[in-house]
Amino acid sequence: MNGAEALVKTLLASGVDTCFANPGTSEMHFVAALDKIEGMRCVLGLFEGVATGAADGYARMTDKPAGVLLHCGPGLGNGIANLHNAKRAETPVVNIVGDHATYHGPLDPPLASDVEGLARPVSCWVKTSTQALSVGQDAAEAVEASLSGRGVATLVLPSDVCWDEGGVVASQVPLAPPLTATDDAVAEAAHMLRSGKRGAILAGGLGLREGPLRVLAAIAAETGVPFMAPNANGRIERGASRPPVMRLPYFVEDCQRMLEGVEYLILVGVKSPVSFFAYPGKPSSPTPEGAVVHQLVAPTGDVVDALDRLADVLGCKGRQVEAKPADLPPVASGVITSSSFAQSLAALLPENAIVVDEGNTFGVHCYSATQDARPHDWLQLTGGAIGIGIPLATGAAIGAPGRRVVALQADGSAAYTVQGLWTQARERLDVTTIIFSNRRYQILLLELANVGATPGHTANQMMSLDDPAMDWVQIGQGFGVKSARAETMEELNALMADSFTHKGPFLIEAVIP
C-alpha cells in the first residue's frame, strides 16, 4: 500500500467520505487511489475557491469534515479566501495540499513555495507528512483536529510520500472533549440575569440550532433578557415553529442602537462583538462603555451543555415557549425591489429549504422577512471574503440531498467563483441561484460614505459593473445550468416557484432597476 492509499482508507475510517478537489500533478496518486478504494465521493471544482467553499457548505450541513484536495502553494493560495470563511464559521475541514517531492522541493522548481506558511493563518492545525509510513496517522490526527478545533486542519503531502510504499491505515483518533462552562461562569451568568439590570445574551455556533434556541427562548421568557446572534453566522435553524433570533446589524451605529442601555452582555460560544471595519470617529465595538462582558462558554466550548446548565440554575429547563405558526405573506408585484423580493421569498420558500445568503446590500430585508416562513436553515458569509455563495450552496446541496438550496447572490461577488455553477450542473444539484443584478458594487458605494470619502467620476466608475453588463442567463447556460431572466416581480415569482420544483440547478437573473 502506498501513502495515498493509506490516506484515503484512513479518511474513510475516520468518517470523511466526501472530498472537493482541484488536483494537479502532485496529487495524481490520490486520484489513482480513488479507482482502487470504494467509498470516497470526489467532487471536482474548476477553481480552488469553489472546492474550499463547497467543503465549508458540506460540513455546515453534515456537522462532519469534508476533505479538500489542492495543488501546491498556488492552489492553496487560490482557495484561501473561502478557507478563511470556513475558519470564521468554525467549520471542520480537512485540507490536503499536495507538494513537491521531499528531494525536489529544495531545488526550487517553479511551483515551490512555503505551503505551511500560507496555511497557518486559516488553519487550526498544520502538518507536513515526511514518509509514507506516517501518512495514515497524520490524516487521522487531521480529522480529529478539525473537529476538536472546529476549523481547517491542513495536511501537506509531498508527492513521494504519496507514491512510496509502506503506507499504514490508522484508526480514528478519539475526539478531545470540548471545554465546558465552569460552575462559576454559569452561576455568574444566572446572577446577572436575575439582577434586574438591563442585559442581553449573544449566542452563536451550535447555540443557533433549534434545540438550544428553545433553551434560549425559555431563559428569555423567565428573565426578560433578550437573546441575539452575531451579524454573520455559520448556520441558523429558523422559520415557523422555531424561536426567532435577531442578528446584530452590519453597521456599528445600528449595533449601538440595538445594544443601547445594556449593562451586561453574556457571550455564549462567541467572541465580544466588533465592528467589521474601523471608521473615522466611530467606535470599534458596539458594546456600551462600562457594560460588563461575561463569557459563559468559549466559541469552541460546549454551548449546548452551558445553556442547559444555565436554564437548570434559573429553574426554566424544559420550559416550553409557544412557537408561532407559519405566517406567509402574499407574493409581491411590480418593480423588483429589495423589500418586494424579500416578501415573495417569504411566501414561496419551500419547506426545509437551505438559504445561502450572499445577497449583500440588495438582500438586506430577506432575513427579517422570512422569520415566519416555512422552516429552513440560513447559511451566511462569515469571514467577509466575498465569493462564497455559489460554492457554499454547492456543498450544502451535496451535504443535504433532497432539500432545495436557495442561493441569494449579489452579482459582483458571484463573478468571483462562478465556476461553481459547472459543478452544480455536473453533480445535478437542486440549487436555485438568484442573481441580484444591480450591476454595481453597492456595498462599496455605502462604505465610501461610511469612511467619509467623497467619490468622483473615477471612484464611481470603479463601483460600476455595467460596462459591459454581465449576461447571467448566457453565463449560466454556458456552464450547463437552466437559466432565465426576470424584470418584474410577476416574472420573478413564476420563475422562483418553477425553480423550486425543478430537478437540478436553476439560475434566475433578477434585473434590478
Secondary structure by P-SEA (a helix, b strand, c coil): ccaaaaaaaaaaaaccccccccccccaaaaaaaaaacccbbbbbbccaaaaaaaaaaaaaaacbbbbbbbccaaaaaaaaaaaaaaaaabbbbbbbbbbcccccccccccccccccccccccccbbbbbccccaaaaaaaaaaaaaaaacbbbbbbbccccccccbbbbbccccccccccccaaaaaaaaaaaaccccbbbbbccccccaaaaaaaaaaaaaccbbbbbcccccccccccccbbbbcccccaaaaaaaaccccbbbbcccccccccccccccccccccccbbbbbccccccaaaaaaaaaaaaacccccccccccccccccccccccaaaaaaaaaaccccbbbbbcccccccccccccccccccbbbbcccccccccaaaaaaaaaaacccbbbbbbccaaaaaaccaaaaaaaaaccbbbbbbbccccaaaaaaaaaaacccccaaaaaaacccccccaaaaaaaaacccccccccaaaaaaaaaaaaacccbbbbbbccc
